[in-house]
Amino acid sequence: MSFAGSGSLFDRIGGAAGVAGLVGRFYDRVLADSRLRPYFGDVAMDKLRVMQFEFFSAALGGPVQYSGRSVIHAHQGRNISRAHLQAFVEHLLDTLREYALSEDERYAIIARINTYADDVISVGVGL
C-alpha cells in the first residue's frame, strides 16, 4: 500500500517521539473513559506505556522490537468484550486524527491493531 508521504508509518507519525506522544495521548483518552478505566486499575501504567511504545513502533514499521508478553497472554482473563475493544479502537482513531496522516494511513494503523482483536476479546463475554 502506498501512502501520501514517504517512509514507514513509524516515520510518518514522527518516529520515536511521535509514537511516544501517540501512546501518551491515546492512554489519556482511554483512562478518561469510564467504560475502559476499570481495566487499568491494577496495571502499572509506566510499564504499559513502554510496552505500548514498543508495540506501536514495531506495528508501524519502526526499528523497535516488542519485548512484551504475547497479546493473547496479556489480555487473558480480563473479560474484554467486543464493545470495549471497539471503544478502545475509537479512542485510537481519534488520537490518530491529531497527526498529519491521510485517512488511508489512519485506517491502515487501525487495521494492523485489529488483527489482534481475537486475541484481546474474551470468549463468551457479552457484546
C-alpha positions as CSV (number, residue, x, y, z in Angstrom):
1,M,0.0,0.0,0.0
2,S,1.3,3.4,-0.9
3,F,0.9,6.4,1.3
4,A,0.9,10.1,0.7
5,G,4.2,10.7,2.5
6,S,7.4,8.8,2.1
7,G,8.8,6.3,4.6
8,S,7.1,3.9,7.0
9,L,4.1,4.8,9.1
10,F,6.6,5.0,12.0
11,D,8.4,7.7,10.2
12,R,5.2,9.4,9.1
13,I,3.9,9.6,12.7
14,G,7.1,11.3,13.8
15,G,9.4,8.4,14.7
16,A,10.1,7.5,18.3
17,A,9.0,10.9,19.6
18,G,5.8,10.7,17.6
19,V,4.9,7.2,18.8
20,A,5.7,8.2,22.4
21,G,3.3,11.2,22.1
22,L,0.7,9.0,20.4
23,V,0.8,6.4,23.3
24,G,0.6,9.2,25.9
25,R,-2.3,11.0,24.4
26,F,-4.1,7.7,23.5
27,Y,-3.9,6.4,27.0
28,D,-5.1,9.7,28.4
29,R,-8.2,9.2,26.4
30,V,-8.6,5.6,27.4
31,L,-8.2,6.3,31.1
32,A,-10.7,9.1,30.9
33,D,-13.3,6.7,29.6
34,S,-15.4,5.2,32.4
35,R,-16.1,2.1,30.3
36,L,-12.4,1.3,30.0
37,R,-10.7,2.8,33.1
38,P,-11.6,-0.3,35.3
39,Y,-9.4,-2.5,33.0
40,F,-6.4,-0.5,34.1
41,G,-6.9,-0.2,37.9
42,D,-4.3,-2.8,38.6
43,V,-2.0,-2.1,35.7
44,A,1.5,-0.5,36.1
45,M,0.9,2.3,33.6
46,D,4.6,3.3,33.3
47,K,5.4,-0.3,32.2
48,L,2.3,-0.4,30.0
49,R,3.3,2.8,28.2
50,V,6.7,1.4,27.5
51,M,5.3,-1.9,26.2
52,Q,2.7,0.1,24.0
53,F,5.5,2.3,22.7
54,E,7.4,-0.9,21.6
55,F,4.2,-2.5,20.3
56,F,3.1,0.5,18.2
57,S,6.6,1.2,17.0
58,A,7.0,-2.3,15.7
59,A,3.5,-2.4,14.2
60,L,4.2,0.8,12.3
61,G,7.4,-0.5,10.8
62,G,9.8,1.2,13.2
63,P,13.2,-0.1,14.3
64,V,11.9,-1.1,17.7
65,Q,11.3,-4.7,18.8
66,Y,8.4,-5.6,21.0
67,S,9.6,-7.3,24.2
68,G,6.3,-7.7,26.0
69,R,4.1,-10.8,26.5
70,S,2.0,-12.1,23.7
71,V,-1.2,-10.1,23.1
72,I,-3.3,-13.1,24.0
73,H,-1.5,-13.7,27.2
74,A,-1.5,-10.1,28.3
75,H,-5.3,-9.9,27.9
76,Q,-6.2,-13.4,29.1
77,G,-8.9,-13.4,31.8
78,R,-9.5,-9.6,31.6
79,N,-13.1,-10.2,30.3
80,I,-12.8,-7.7,27.5
81,S,-15.9,-7.5,25.3
82,R,-16.1,-6.6,21.6
83,A,-17.8,-3.3,22.7
84,H,-14.9,-2.4,25.0
85,L,-12.4,-3.2,22.2
86,Q,-14.4,-1.0,19.8
87,A,-14.3,1.9,22.3
88,F,-10.6,1.4,22.7
89,V,-10.0,1.5,18.9
90,E,-12.3,4.6,18.6
91,H,-10.0,6.4,21.0
92,L,-7.0,5.3,18.9
93,L,-8.7,6.6,15.8
94,D,-9.5,9.9,17.5
95,T,-5.9,10.2,18.6
96,L,-4.5,9.4,15.2
97,R,-6.6,12.3,13.8
98,E,-4.3,14.7,15.7
99,Y,-1.5,13.6,13.3
100,A,-0.8,14.7,9.7
101,L,-1.8,11.4,8.3
102,S,-4.1,10.5,5.5
103,E,-7.3,8.6,6.2
104,D,-5.8,5.6,4.4
105,E,-2.8,5.8,6.8
106,R,-5.1,6.1,9.9
107,Y,-7.1,3.1,8.8
108,A,-4.0,1.1,7.9
109,I,-2.9,1.6,11.5
110,I,-6.3,0.6,12.8
111,A,-6.3,-2.5,10.6
112,R,-2.9,-3.6,12.0
113,I,-4.3,-3.3,15.5
114,N,-7.5,-5.1,14.6
115,T,-5.5,-8.1,13.6
116,Y,-5.2,-8.8,17.3
117,A,-8.9,-8.5,18.1
118,D,-9.5,-12.2,18.6
119,D,-6.5,-12.3,21.0
120,V,-7.9,-9.5,23.1
121,I,-11.6,-10.3,23.3
122,S,-12.6,-12.8,25.9
123,V,-14.6,-15.8,24.6
124,G,-18.2,-15.8,26.0
125,V,-18.1,-12.1,27.1
126,G,-21.2,-10.2,26.0
127,L,-21.2,-7.7,23.2
